[in-house]
């Protein structure tokens, strides 16, 4: 299974893994699954850190690589898909993650109930 993590799932893995239920922990740790962190999530973390909305004391890219999590770049195809998404969700970072999941047929791992309105499997 190919899994794209929402930004908060990545943060939970790092700082409070107890927030991840057994199914999610299993899917993230199962060797047969391919787990992705979007470059969009990295941008979200560093932007929110730079404006004081979030405090991070680590390099998210380096840490993801160390954890053997694949980085998913945002492409032109993702941007075209983003333009076609209905406006069920207005957060631009989340909309870009949804566009990536829809375009690349990825399972999106998130606690955000608004993601359920889109045409991609949610874990």
Secondary structure, DSSP 8 states (H G I E B T S, - for coil): -EEEE-HHHHHHHHH-GGGS-HHHHHHHH-TTSEEEEEHHHHHHHHHHHHTTS----S-HHHHHHHTT-EEE---HHHHHHHHHS-TT---HHHHHHHHHHHHHT-EEE-S-GGGGGSSS-B-
